[in-house]
Amino acid sequence: MTMTAEHTKTCSHCTRDLPLSAFARRRRGAETRQAWCRDCINQTRREAYARAHGRTA
């Protein structure tokens, strides 16, 4: 199965072209997705937690 432009989105943080399933849905609408992919959001949250709790990432 090939990916088409309709089934992919570019992450505004890492600039990778990923399938829509890599993006969380936004609460505002069923068809809208977050701007950052799940990987970028998770990495940023891990780093913030480590800084807040005095740990290294």
Buried (B, 14 or more C-beta within 10 A) or exposed (E): EEEEEEEBBEBEBEEEEBEEEBBEEEEEEEEEBBBBBBBBBEBEEEEEEEEEEEEEE
